[in-house]
């Protein structure tokens, strides 16, 4: 036939009734050789319109997903079954109890699809003769293909078709091609040569016309070539589509990695700069102290020089010489030891008594010298040196009403937990009150960039300008008559009370700070601040507020509002790792913060490892905190130590944790357990007073008595829960941890703005 090549190809393909189904695109899957056969799978389902489809083998999801997609798009009343345990050793028979809905992850989450978690010979008993219209055998070698074909041959209907993959794959351990050669000699067939080969066997006597046309084309070289070339071209388009997606995903991953590394490098640079600034500030402070010491030394030397000059002038004076007999007479009359000793020596009656004081050479000098001797400290100076420095201010009469956040530092190492919460509250409150916002730091010079970093990470919008001031070394801060101060601790509140009226102070109270100190001056002043009834308190969690009121804290009882902290999903979310991986254990370690029970935590971890509760194989251990010593755990395991982490690095680490231990010997839940639970981990913490359970936040937080045995038992429960992925995921999804700071602070803003 003298026809153009395209017209001739179209004529050859017309008999098998190809339609738009060959251009459908399957759902996303990992790349496999089966991708290039997906267009044919679509066509075959359309042409055969099967009543039932069965796939035997370890499903990669591509073939079976294509069958299910075609059934759904064509609206067929087809039932689909996937038998997944091809080639596994026999297990105790469980029958229909092992039937279940197919997993969405394999592309088979359709209502007409069923996953049979059993071996092919077990699944065979659930099908009658003639039940199956389309059988796909996707086995790894020829022996398993042959066994499956023999076992399932009689289940095929009068429209039965069998698909066998790898018919064109010639490998040492795969001889499917030999089996195919035997089968095609006895049955109508068609073979595709691309994608490792796909054999199509027609075993039914009542096949639809398009299927019969396909098998007839196998004997015609031109028609077979045209059909093979057509489906190979369509299959390559599918393969190239997913290859492009994979490349784009890889590019996005590499871009994310580069951005993460850049952020890490920037954070490290900022940390180094902060440390350098802190070192410079410390140097300046020491130089100032040195200058003050030198000035004091010079003043003392000058006083001593003036005293010597005065003494010499007195001794040389006429009045001193004239009054000498009178001084001796008065001294002897008073029987002063020094004058008596001088008289005895003059009479030769006694020698100086060892250790006796020498006779004063000029009693008048003592009356003329100042009372304050070198080494003596004036009482108010002594108190000032041992109490927090008051906030030094000067009046600014024309200033508008402002909100001032008073804290120790907003540098990179101090942004976690409480300081981050204060930054968010300050921004939202200034926005609600429509007043300018200032940030005053007492210890370290502020790093303005960190303020914006916290707001951005927590999804809080603030469009106004922020003024940053450093009140260290006695720097004075301008203060208007109506300015509000948001303080973050008892000591910042104590310093503010010496600068403004109490009713202008909002105290963000995030713990029972009285418990930070032993009974003494600091605890006393902390109690006095918390009992101040003219201050307005913003308390972190309702549980802490209720505890403080019940414990008689007068200030909280008089005027306070509570909030529940938020943990935005942009930071705190679960990152599941594909495939097997090493699990991670997290210990919140702060040896110098007594309330974090560092020693008890070590006892519990060591006991849990020695009793086999905490695994030593397949797990890595991470001690995260500050001032963490190098410690070897049972079995010689060296935990990885992470200290003073930048914000992004800390967040990335907790998203990878499986089990955490975070202790806080106070009534507040503390942030690390909530950080971990909000990121999908299972975490153990201790009970304290009313803090008996934290299930109101998440069932993945386990509260135990702070005894070693109770903590070990809780760690064992946590390990089991972390490995029970369905229950762990359900607990995570059902958590009631707040995610939105604006919603969390809404009652606080309403209370303050009323």
C-alpha positions as CSV (number, residue, x, y, z in Angstrom):
1,X,0.0,0.0,0.0
2,X,1.4,3.3,-1.1
3,X,0.2,5.4,1.8
4,X,2.0,8.1,4.0
5,X,3.6,6.6,7.1
6,X,1.2,8.4,9.6
7,X,-1.9,7.4,7.7
8,X,-0.6,3.8,7.4
9,X,0.1,3.7,11.2
10,X,-3.3,5.1,12.0
11,X,-5.0,2.4,9.9
12,X,-2.9,-0.3,11.6
13,X,-4.0,1.0,15.1
14,X,-7.6,1.5,14.2
15,X,-8.5,-2.2,14.8
16,X,-7.7,-2.0,18.5
17,X,-9.8,1.1,19.1
18,X,-7.3,3.4,20.7
19,X,-8.8,6.4,22.4
20,X,-7.9,9.3,24.7
21,X,-7.2,6.9,27.6
22,X,-3.6,6.4,26.4
23,X,-2.9,10.1,27.2
24,X,-4.1,9.9,30.8
25,X,-1.3,10.6,33.4
26,X,-1.1,8.3,36.4
27,X,-0.8,9.5,40.0
28,X,2.7,10.1,41.5
29,X,4.9,7.0,42.2
30,X,8.6,6.3,42.6
31,X,10.1,5.5,39.2
32,X,9.9,1.9,38.0
33,X,10.1,0.0,34.8
34,X,6.3,-0.4,34.8
35,X,5.8,3.4,34.1
36,X,6.2,2.8,30.4
37,X,3.4,0.3,30.3
38,X,0.8,2.5,32.0
39,X,-0.8,3.7,28.7
40,X,-1.4,0.1,27.7
41,X,-2.9,-0.7,31.1
42,X,-5.4,2.2,30.6
43,X,-6.2,0.9,27.2
44,X,-6.6,-2.7,28.3
45,X,-9.1,-1.9,31.1
46,X,-11.1,0.1,28.6
47,X,-11.0,-2.6,26.0
48,X,-11.6,-5.6,28.3
49,X,-14.0,-3.8,30.8
50,X,-13.1,-6.5,33.4
51,X,-15.5,-7.5,36.2
52,X,-12.5,-8.3,38.4
53,X,-8.8,-7.6,38.4
54,X,-6.2,-9.4,40.5
55,X,-2.5,-8.4,40.9
56,X,-0.1,-11.0,42.3
57,X,3.3,-9.8,43.6
58,X,5.1,-7.2,45.7
59,X,3.1,-4.2,44.4
60,X,5.1,-1.1,43.5
61,X,1.8,0.7,43.1
62,X,2.3,1.7,39.5
63,X,0.5,-1.1,37.6
64,X,-2.2,-1.6,40.2
65,X,-2.7,2.1,40.6
66,X,-3.1,2.4,36.8
67,X,-5.8,-0.3,36.8
68,X,-7.7,1.4,39.6
69,X,-7.4,4.8,38.0
70,X,-8.8,3.5,34.7
71,X,-11.7,1.7,36.6
72,X,-12.5,4.9,38.4
73,X,-12.3,7.2,35.3
74,X,-14.3,4.8,33.1
75,X,-17.0,4.3,35.9
76,X,-16.8,0.5,35.7
77,X,-18.3,-1.9,38.3
78,X,-14.9,-3.6,38.6
79,X,-13.6,-5.2,41.8
80,X,-9.8,-4.9,42.3
81,X,-7.6,-7.1,44.5
82,X,-3.9,-6.8,45.3
83,X,-2.0,-9.9,46.8
84,X,1.2,-8.5,48.2
85,X,3.2,-11.3,49.8
86,X,4.7,-13.0,46.7
87,X,7.8,-15.1,47.5
88,X,7.4,-14.8,51.3
89,X,7.6,-18.0,53.4
90,X,4.3,-19.6,54.5
91,X,2.7,-18.2,57.6
92,X,-0.1,-19.6,59.8
93,X,-3.3,-19.4,58.0
94,X,-5.4,-16.4,59.0
95,X,-8.1,-16.5,56.2
96,X,-10.5,-13.6,55.7
97,X,-9.3,-11.8,58.8
98,X,-6.4,-10.6,56.7
99,X,-8.5,-9.0,54.1
100,X,-8.5,-5.2,54.4
101,X,-8.8,-2.0,52.4
102,X,-5.9,-1.2,50.2
103,X,-3.4,1.4,51.4
104,X,-3.6,4.9,49.9
105,X,0.2,5.1,50.0
106,X,0.3,2.3,47.3
107,X,-2.1,4.1,45.0
108,X,-4.9,1.7,45.9
109,X,-7.1,3.7,48.3
110,X,-10.3,3.2,46.3
111,X,-13.6,1.9,47.6
112,X,-13.6,-0.9,45.1
113,X,-10.0,-2.0,45.9
114,X,-9.0,-4.6,48.5
115,X,-5.5,-5.5,49.8
116,X,-5.0,-9.2,50.6
117,X,-2.1,-9.5,53.1
118,X,-1.3,-13.1,52.3
119,X,0.6,-15.3,49.9
120,X,-0.9,-16.1,46.5
121,X,-1.8,-19.8,47.3
122,X,-3.6,-18.5,50.4
123,X,-5.5,-15.8,48.5
124,X,-6.4,-18.4,45.8
125,X,-8.9,-20.1,48.2
126,X,-11.0,-16.9,48.2
127,X,-11.8,-17.0,44.5
128,X,-14.0,-19.5,42.5
129,X,-13.4,-20.8,39.1
130,X,-14.0,-18.2,36.4
131,X,-14.0,-15.3,38.8
132,X,-11.0,-13.3,37.3
133,X,-11.1,-11.4,34.0
134,X,-7.6,-9.8,34.3
135,X,-4.7,-11.4,36.2
136,X,-1.3,-9.5,36.5
137,X,1.6,-11.6,37.7
138,X,4.4,-9.4,38.9
139,X,6.8,-12.0,40.4
140,X,10.6,-11.6,40.8
141,X,11.6,-14.9,38.9
142,X,10.3,-17.5,36.5
143,X,9.6,-20.2,39.1
144,X,7.2,-17.9,41.0
145,X,5.5,-16.8,37.8
146,X,5.0,-20.4,36.7
147,X,3.6,-21.4,40.1
148,X,1.3,-18.4,40.1
149,X,0.1,-19.1,36.6
150,X,-0.6,-22.8,37.4
151,X,-2.3,-22.0,40.7
152,X,-4.6,-19.3,39.3
153,X,-5.2,-20.6,35.7
154,X,-8.6,-22.0,36.6
155,X,-9.8,-18.7,38.1
156,X,-9.8,-17.0,34.7
157,X,-13.1,-16.4,33.0
158,X,-14.1,-16.8,29.4
159,X,-12.7,-13.2,29.0
160,X,-9.5,-13.9,30.9
161,X,-6.3,-12.1,30.1
162,X,-2.9,-12.6,31.9
163,X,-0.2,-10.0,32.1
164,X,3.4,-11.1,32.8
165,X,6.2,-8.6,33.3
166,X,9.9,-8.9,32.6
167,X,9.5,-11.1,29.5
168,X,12.3,-9.3,27.7
169,X,14.7,-9.2,30.7
170,X,17.7,-11.4,30.4
171,X,19.4,-11.7,33.8
172,X,21.2,-14.4,35.7
173,X,18.4,-15.0,38.2
174,X,15.4,-14.2,36.0
175,X,14.3,-16.6,33.2
176,X,10.7,-15.3,32.8
177,X,11.5,-15.0,29.1
178,X,11.9,-18.8,28.8
179,X,8.5,-19.4,30.5
180,X,7.0,-16.8,28.3
181,X,8.3,-18.6,25.2
182,X,6.4,-21.8,26.4
183,X,3.2,-20.0,27.2
184,X,2.9,-18.0,24.0
185,X,3.2,-21.2,22.0
186,X,-0.1,-22.4,23.5
187,X,-2.2,-19.2,23.7
188,X,-3.1,-16.1,21.8
189,X,-0.5,-13.5,22.8
190,X,1.1,-10.2,22.2
191,X,4.4,-9.0,23.7
192,X,5.7,-5.5,24.3
193,X,9.5,-5.3,24.2
194,X,10.1,-2.0,26.0
195,X,10.2,-1.6,29.8
196,X,11.8,-5.1,30.4
197,X,9.0,-6.6,28.3
198,X,5.3,-7.2,29.0
199,X,3.6,-10.4,27.8
200,X,-0.2,-10.4,27.2
201,X,-1.9,-13.8,27.1
202,X,-5.5,-14.3,25.9
203,X,-7.0,-17.3,27.7
204,X,-10.7,-16.6,27.3
205,X,-12.9,-17.7,24.5
206,X,-15.2,-14.7,24.6
207,X,-12.7,-11.8,24.4
208,X,-13.9,-8.4,23.3
209,X,-13.1,-7.4,19.7
210,X,-10.3,-4.9,20.4
211,X,-8.5,-7.6,22.5
212,X,-8.8,-10.2,19.7
213,X,-7.5,-7.6,17.2
214,X,-4.5,-7.0,19.5
215,X,-3.7,-10.8,19.5
216,X,-4.3,-11.0,15.7
217,X,-1.7,-8.2,15.2
218,X,1.0,-10.3,16.8
219,X,1.2,-12.3,13.6
220,X,1.5,-9.3,11.4
221,X,5.0,-7.7,11.5
222,X,3.9,-4.2,10.4
223,X,0.9,-4.1,12.7
224,X,2.9,-5.5,15.7
225,X,5.6,-3.0,15.1
226,X,3.1,-0.1,14.9
227,X,1.4,-1.1,18.1
228,X,4.6,-1.6,20.0
229,X,6.0,1.7,18.8
230,X,2.8,3.6,19.6
231,X,2.6,2.3,23.2
232,X,6.4,2.6,23.8
233,X,6.2,6.3,22.7
234,X,3.3,6.9,25.1
235,X,5.0,5.0,27.9
236,X,8.2,7.1,27.4
237,X,6.1,10.2,27.8
238,X,4.9,8.9,31.2
239,X,8.4,8.0,32.2
240,X,9.8,11.3,31.1
241,X,7.1,13.1,33.0
242,X,7.9,11.4,36.3
243,X,11.7,11.7,35.7
244,X,11.1,15.5,35.3
245,X,9.1,15.5,38.5
246,X,11.9,13.6,40.3
247,X,14.5,16.1,39.0
248,X,12.3,19.0,40.1
249,X,11.9,17.5,43.5
250,X,15.6,16.8,43.8
251,X,16.3,20.4,42.7
252,X,13.8,21.7,45.3
253,X,15.4,19.5,48.0
254,X,18.9,20.7,47.0
255,X,17.6,24.3,47.1
256,X,16.1,23.7,50.6
257,X,19.4,22.1,51.7
258,X,21.4,25.1,50.4
259,X,18.9,27.5,52.1
260,X,19.1,25.6,55.4
261,X,22.9,25.5,55.2
262,X,22.9,29.2,54.5
263,X,20.6,29.9,57.4
264,X,22.8,27.8,59.6
265,X,25.9,29.7,58.5
266,X,24.1,33.0,59.0
267,X,22.9,31.9,62.5
268,X,26.5,30.8,63.3
269,X,27.8,34.1,62.1
270,X,25.2,36.0,64.1
271,X,26.1,33.8,67.2
272,X,29.8,34.6,66.7
273,X,29.0,38.3,66.3
274,X,26.8,38.2,69.4
275,X,29.6,36.5,71.4
276,X,32.0,39.1,70.1
277,X,29.7,41.9,71.2
278,X,29.1,40.3,74.5
279,X,32.9,39.9,75.0
280,X,33.4,43.6,74.0
281,X,30.7,44.6,76.5
282,X,32.3,42.5,79.2
283,X,35.7,44.1,78.3
284,X,34.1,47.6,78.6
285,X,32.5,46.7,81.9
286,X,35.8,45.4,83.3
287,X,37.7,48.5,82.0
288,X,35.1,50.7,83.7
289,X,35.4,48.7,86.9
290,X,39.2,48.9,86.6
291,X,38.9,52.7,86.2
292,X,36.7,52.9,89.2
293,X,39.1,50.8,91.3
294,X,42.0,53.0,90.2
295,X,40.1,56.2,91.0
296,X,39.3,54.8,94.5
297,X,42.9,53.8,95.0
298,X,44.1,57.3,94.0
299,X,41.5,58.8,96.3
300,X,42.6,56.6,99.2
301,X,46.3,57.4,98.6
302,X,45.5,61.1,98.5
303,X,43.6,60.8,101.8
304,X,46.5,59.0,103.3
305,X,48.9,61.7,102.1
306,X,46.7,64.4,103.6
307,X,46.5,62.4,106.9
308,X,50.3,62.1,107.0
309,X,50.7,65.8,106.3
310,X,48.2,66.6,109.0
311,X,49.9,64.3,111.5
312,X,53.3,65.9,110.7
313,X,51.8,69.4,111.1
314,X,50.3,68.4,114.5
315,X,53.5,66.8,115.8
316,X,55.5,69.9,114.8
317,X,53.0,72.3,116.3
318,X,53.7,74.2,119.6
319,X,50.4,73.1,121.1
320,X,51.3,69.5,120.6
321,X,54.6,69.9,122.5
322,X,53.1,72.1,125.2
323,X,50.2,69.6,125.9
324,X,52.5,66.5,126.0
325,X,52.8,66.5,129.9
326,X,49.0,66.9,130.2
327,X,48.4,64.0,127.8
328,X,50.8,61.8,129.9
329,X,49.1,62.8,133.1
330,X,45.6,62.1,131.7
331,X,46.8,58.8,130.3
332,X,48.3,57.7,133.6
333,X,45.3,58.9,135.5
334,X,43.1,56.7,133.3
335,X,45.7,53.9,133.7
336,X,45.8,53.5,130.0
337,X,48.1,50.4,129.3
338,X,50.3,52.2,126.8
339,X,51.1,55.1,129.1
340,X,51.6,52.8,132.1
341,X,54.0,50.7,130.0
342,X,56.0,53.7,129.0
343,X,56.3,54.9,132.6
344,X,57.6,51.4,133.7
345,X,60.1,51.3,130.9
346,X,61.3,54.8,131.9
347,X,61.8,53.6,135.5
348,X,63.4,50.4,134.3
349,X,60.9,48.2,136.1
350,X,59.5,46.2,133.3
351,X,60.1,45.3,129.7
352,X,57.4,45.6,127.0
353,X,54.8,42.9,127.2
354,X,54.9,40.7,124.1
355,X,51.8,41.3,122.0
356,X,50.9,44.5,123.8
357,X,49.7,47.5,121.7
358,X,52.3,50.2,121.1
359,X,51.7,53.5,122.7
360,X,49.8,55.9,120.4
361,X,52.1,58.6,119.1
362,X,49.2,61.0,118.4
363,X,45.8,60.4,120.0
364,X,44.6,63.7,118.6
365,X,45.1,62.4,115.0
366,X,42.3,59.7,115.5
367,X,39.8,62.5,116.3
368,X,40.9,64.4,113.2
369,X,40.8,61.4,110.7
370,X,37.5,60.4,108.8
371,X,35.4,57.7,110.3
372,X,35.4,55.6,107.1
373,X,38.6,53.6,107.1
374,X,40.0,51.8,103.9
375,X,38.2,48.5,103.3
376,X,34.9,49.7,104.8
377,X,31.8,49.8,102.5
378,X,29.0,52.3,103.0
379,X,25.7,50.4,103.6
380,X,23.7,51.7,100.7
381,X,26.6,51.0,98.3
382,X,26.8,47.5,99.6
383,X,23.1,46.9,99.1
384,X,23.2,48.4,95.6
385,X,26.1,46.0,94.6
386,X,24.0,43.0,95.6
387,X,20.6,43.9,94.2
388,X,19.4,44.2,90.6
389,X,20.3,47.6,89.2
390,X,17.1,49.8,89.1
391,X,15.9,50.9,85.7
392,X,17.3,54.4,85.3
393,X,15.0,56.8,83.5
394,X,14.6,60.5,82.8
395,X,11.2,62.2,82.1
396,X,10.1,62.8,78.5
397,X,7.1,65.0,78.8
398,X,6.1,65.3,75.2
399,X,6.3,61.6,74.4
400,X,3.1,59.7,73.3
401,X,1.9,56.7,75.2
402,X,4.2,53.7,74.4
403,X,4.6,50.0,75.3
404,X,8.1,49.0,76.5
405,X,9.2,45.4,76.7
406,X,11.8,45.1,79.5
407,X,13.9,41.9,79.3
408,X,17.5,40.8,79.8
409,X,18.4,39.9,76.2
410,X,16.9,39.1,72.8
411,X,20.1,37.7,71.4
412,X,20.1,34.4,69.5
413,X,20.8,32.2,72.5
414,X,17.8,33.5,74.5
415,X,15.0,33.3,72.0
416,X,13.5,30.0,73.0
417,X,10.4,29.6,75.2
418,X,9.8,32.5,77.5
419,X,11.6,35.3,75.6
420,X,10.0,34.3,72.3
421,X,6.6,34.4,74.0
422,X,7.3,37.9,75.4
423,X,8.3,39.2,72.0
424,X,5.0,37.8,70.4
425,X,2.9,39.3,73.3
426,X,4.6,42.7,73.0
427,X,3.9,42.9,69.2
428,X,0.3,41.8,69.5
429,X,-0.4,44.1,72.5
430,X,1.2,47.2,70.8
431,X,-0.9,46.5,67.7
432,X,-4.1,46.1,69.7
433,X,-3.5,49.3,71.8
434,X,-2.2,51.2,68.7
435,X,0.8,52.5,70.5
436,X,4.5,52.6,69.6
437,X,6.7,49.6,70.7
438,X,10.1,49.7,72.4
439,X,12.4,46.9,73.5
440,X,14.8,47.6,76.4
441,X,17.4,45.0,77.3
442,X,19.2,45.1,80.7
443,X,22.2,42.7,80.3
444,X,23.1,42.4,76.6
445,X,22.8,45.0,73.8
446,X,19.7,44.1,71.7
447,X,20.0,42.4,68.3
448,X,17.0,43.9,66.4
449,X,17.0,41.2,63.7
450,X,16.1,38.6,66.2
451,X,12.9,40.4,67.1
452,X,11.7,40.1,63.5
453,X,12.9,36.5,63.3
454,X,10.7,35.4,66.2
455,X,7.6,37.1,64.8
456,X,8.1,35.7,61.3
457,X,8.7,32.2,62.7
458,X,5.5,32.3,64.8
459,X,3.4,33.8,62.0
460,X,2.7,37.1,63.8
461,X,2.3,40.3,61.7
462,X,3.7,43.6,63.0
463,X,4.0,46.5,60.6
464,X,5.1,49.2,63.0
465,X,8.5,50.5,63.9
466,X,10.3,49.1,66.9
467,X,12.8,51.2,69.0
468,X,15.6,49.1,70.6
469,X,17.4,50.5,73.7
470,X,20.1,49.1,76.0
471,X,19.8,50.0,79.7
472,X,23.1,48.3,80.8
473,X,25.8,50.1,82.8
474,X,23.3,52.6,84.2
475,X,22.2,54.0,80.8
476,X,19.1,56.2,81.4
477,X,15.9,55.5,79.4
478,X,13.4,58.2,78.5
479,X,10.0,57.5,80.1
480,X,6.7,59.2,79.4
481,X,4.0,59.7,82.0
482,X,1.6,57.2,80.5
483,X,4.1,54.6,79.2
484,X,3.3,50.9,79.9
485,X,6.1,48.4,80.8
486,X,5.8,44.7,79.9
487,X,8.3,42.9,82.2
488,X,9.4,39.3,81.9
489,X,10.7,38.3,85.4
490,X,10.6,39.3,89.0
491,X,13.9,41.1,88.8
492,X,12.9,43.1,85.7
493,X,9.6,43.9,87.4
494,X,11.5,44.9,90.6
495,X,13.7,47.3,88.6
496,X,10.7,48.8,86.8
497,X,8.9,49.4,90.2
498,X,11.7,51.9,91.0
499,X,11.0,53.8,87.8
500,X,7.2,53.8,87.2
501,X,3.9,53.4,89.1
502,X,2.9,49.7,89.7
503,X,-0.3,50.1,87.7
504,X,1.7,50.8,84.6
505,X,3.4,47.4,84.7
506,X,2.3,44.2,83.0
507,X,4.2,41.3,84.4
508,X,4.4,38.3,82.1
509,X,4.7,35.5,84.7
510,X,5.7,32.1,83.1
511,X,6.7,30.1,86.2
512,X,6.5,30.1,90.0
513,X,9.7,32.1,90.2
514,X,9.8,31.8,94.0
515,X,11.0,28.2,93.4
516,X,14.2,29.4,91.7
517,X,15.8,30.3,95.0
518,X,16.5,28.9,98.4
519,X,14.9,30.7,101.4
520,X,16.7,34.0,101.5
521,X,16.8,37.6,100.2
522,X,16.1,36.7,96.5
523,X,13.1,34.6,97.3
524,X,11.8,37.2,99.7
525,X,12.0,40.0,97.0
526,X,10.5,37.6,94.4
527,X,7.5,37.0,96.8
528,X,7.1,40.7,97.5
529,X,6.9,41.4,93.7
530,X,4.4,38.6,93.1
531,X,2.3,39.8,96.0
532,X,2.1,43.4,94.6
533,X,-1.7,43.9,94.0
534,X,-1.3,47.0,91.8
535,X,0.5,45.1,89.1
536,X,-1.4,43.4,86.3
537,X,-0.2,39.8,85.7
538,X,-0.3,37.8,82.5
539,X,0.2,34.1,83.5
540,X,1.5,31.3,81.2
541,X,-1.2,28.6,81.4
542,X,-4.4,28.4,83.4
543,X,-2.9,25.6,85.5
544,X,0.0,27.9,86.8
545,X,-2.5,30.7,87.5
546,X,-4.8,28.4,89.5
547,X,-1.8,27.0,91.4
548,X,-0.5,30.5,92.4
549,X,-3.9,31.7,93.4
550,X,-4.5,28.6,95.5
551,X,-1.0,29.1,97.1
552,X,-2.0,32.6,98.2
553,X,-0.1,34.8,95.8
554,X,-1.9,38.1,96.3
555,X,-0.9,39.9,93.1
556,X,-2.1,37.1,90.8
557,X,-5.3,36.7,92.8
558,X,-6.0,40.5,92.5
559,X,-5.5,41.1,88.8
560,X,-4.4,38.4,86.4
561,X,-5.3,36.7,83.1
562,X,-4.0,33.3,81.8
563,X,-3.2,32.1,78.3
564,X,-2.2,28.7,76.7
565,X,1.0,29.0,74.6
566,X,0.9,28.3,70.9
567,X,3.2,26.2,68.8
568,X,2.8,27.2,65.1
569,X,2.9,24.3,62.5
570,X,5.5,26.2,60.5
571,X,8.0,25.4,63.2
572,X,6.5,22.5,65.1
573,X,5.4,19.7,62.8
574,X,6.2,16.0,62.3
575,X,8.7,15.1,59.7
576,X,8.3,11.4,58.9
577,X,11.4,9.8,57.5
578,X,10.9,7.3,54.6
579,X,12.1,3.7,55.1
580,X,14.1,2.3,58.0
581,X,16.1,4.8,60.0
582,X,17.9,5.2,63.3
583,X,15.5,6.5,66.0
584,X,16.4,9.4,68.2
585,X,16.2,10.1,72.0
586,X,16.2,13.6,73.4
587,X,17.2,14.7,76.9
588,X,16.7,18.3,78.0
589,X,19.9,18.8,79.9
590,X,20.6,21.9,82.0
591,X,22.9,20.9,84.9
592,X,23.0,24.5,86.3
593,X,19.2,24.9,86.4
594,X,18.2,22.8,89.5
595,X,14.6,22.7,88.5
596,X,15.4,20.7,85.4
597,X,16.5,17.7,87.6
598,X,19.6,16.9,85.5
599,X,20.9,14.3,88.0
600,X,17.5,12.5,88.3
601,X,17.3,12.5,84.5
602,X,20.7,10.8,84.2
603,X,19.6,8.2,86.8
604,X,16.5,7.4,84.9
605,X,18.2,7.1,81.5
606,X,21.0,4.9,82.9
607,X,18.6,2.6,84.7
608,X,16.3,2.4,81.7
609,X,19.3,1.4,79.4
610,X,20.6,-1.1,82.0
611,X,17.2,-2.8,82.3
612,X,16.7,-3.0,78.5
613,X,13.9,-0.4,78.5
614,X,15.8,2.1,76.4
615,X,17.3,0.3,73.4
616,X,21.1,0.7,72.8
617,X,21.0,-0.5,69.2
618,X,19.3,1.4,66.4
619,X,18.9,4.6,68.6
620,X,21.0,7.7,68.9
621,X,21.0,9.8,72.1
622,X,21.0,13.6,72.1
623,X,21.6,15.8,75.2
624,X,20.3,19.3,74.4
625,X,20.6,22.3,76.6
626,X,23.4,24.3,78.2
627,X,26.6,23.6,80.2
628,X,26.3,19.8,79.4
629,X,29.2,17.7,80.6
630,X,30.7,14.8,78.5
631,X,29.1,11.7,79.9
632,X,29.3,8.0,78.8
633,X,26.1,6.1,79.1
634,X,25.8,2.3,79.8
635,X,27.2,0.3,77.0
636,X,29.8,2.9,76.2
637,X,27.3,5.0,74.3
638,X,28.4,8.6,73.9
639,X,25.4,11.0,73.6
640,X,25.6,13.8,71.0
641,X,25.6,17.1,72.9
642,X,23.9,20.2,71.4
643,X,24.2,23.5,73.3
644,X,23.0,27.0,72.6
645,X,21.5,26.0,69.3
646,X,20.2,28.6,66.9
647,X,16.4,28.7,66.6
648,X,16.2,27.0,63.2
649,X,18.6,24.2,64.2
650,X,16.8,23.5,67.4
651,X,13.4,23.3,65.6
652,X,14.9,20.9,63.0
653,X,16.3,18.7,65.7
654,X,13.1,18.3,67.7
655,X,11.2,17.5,64.5
656,X,13.4,14.4,64.1
657,X,13.0,13.1,67.7
658,X,11.1,9.9,68.6
659,X,11.2,9.9,72.4
660,X,12.1,12.8,74.7
661,X,12.7,13.2,78.5
662,X,12.3,16.7,79.8
663,X,11.9,17.3,83.6
664,X,10.7,20.4,85.3
665,X,10.3,20.3,89.1
666,X,7.7,23.1,89.2
667,X,4.0,23.3,88.5
668,X,4.4,24.7,85.0
669,X,4.3,22.2,82.1
670,X,7.4,24.0,80.6
671,X,8.0,24.4,76.9
672,X,10.3,21.5,75.8
673,X,7.6,18.8,76.4
674,X,5.1,20.8,74.3
675,X,7.8,21.6,71.7
676,X,8.4,17.8,71.3
677,X,4.7,16.7,71.3
678,X,3.8,19.5,68.8
679,X,6.5,18.0,66.5
680,X,5.2,14.4,66.7
681,X,7.5,13.0,69.4
682,X,6.5,11.0,72.5
683,X,7.8,12.8,75.6
684,X,8.1,11.9,79.3
685,X,8.0,14.6,82.0
686,X,7.5,14.5,85.8
687,X,4.5,15.2,88.0
688,X,4.5,18.1,90.5
689,X,1.6,19.2,92.7
690,X,-1.4,19.7,90.4
691,X,0.6,18.8,87.3
692,X,-0.4,15.1,87.3
693,X,-1.3,14.7,83.6
694,X,-0.8,16.7,80.5
695,X,-3.2,14.7,78.3
696,X,-5.3,17.9,77.9
697,X,-2.5,18.9,75.5
698,X,-1.5,15.5,74.0
699,X,-1.7,11.8,74.8
700,X,1.9,11.6,73.5
701,X,3.0,13.4,76.8
702,X,3.4,10.9,79.6
703,X,3.6,12.3,83.2
704,X,5.2,10.2,85.9
705,X,6.3,10.5,89.5
706,X,9.8,11.8,89.6
707,X,11.1,8.6,91.1
708,X,13.7,6.5,89.1
709,X,11.4,3.5,88.9
710,X,8.4,5.5,87.7
711,X,10.4,7.4,85.1
712,X,11.9,4.2,83.8
713,X,8.4,2.7,83.5
714,X,7.2,5.8,81.6
715,X,10.2,5.7,79.3
716,X,9.4,2.1,78.4
717,X,5.8,3.1,77.6
718,X,7.1,6.0,75.5
719,X,9.4,3.7,73.5
720,X,6.5,1.3,72.7
721,X,4.2,4.2,71.8
722,X,6.9,5.8,69.5
723,X,7.2,2.5,67.6
724,X,3.4,2.1,67.4
725,X,3.2,4.5,64.4
726,X,-0.7,4.3,64.0
727,X,-1.3,5.1,67.7
728,X,1.4,7.7,67.8
729,X,0.1,9.4,64.7
730,X,-3.5,9.3,66.0
731,X,-2.4,10.9,69.3
732,X,-0.5,13.6,67.3
733,X,-3.5,14.4,65.1
734,X,-5.8,14.5,68.2
735,X,-3.5,16.8,70.2
736,X,-5.1,20.0,71.5
737,X,-1.9,22.1,71.5
738,X,-2.6,25.6,70.3
739,X,-1.1,26.5,66.9
740,X,-2.1,30.2,66.6
741,X,-0.6,32.9,68.8
742,X,-3.2,35.5,68.0
743,X,-5.9,33.1,69.2
744,X,-3.9,32.2,72.3
745,X,-3.4,35.8,73.3
746,X,-6.9,37.1,72.4
747,X,-8.3,36.9,76.0
748,X,-5.1,38.6,77.3
749,X,-5.5,41.5,74.9
750,X,-9.2,41.8,75.7
751,X,-8.4,41.9,79.4
752,X,-5.7,44.5,79.1
753,X,-7.5,46.7,76.6
754,X,-10.8,46.9,78.6
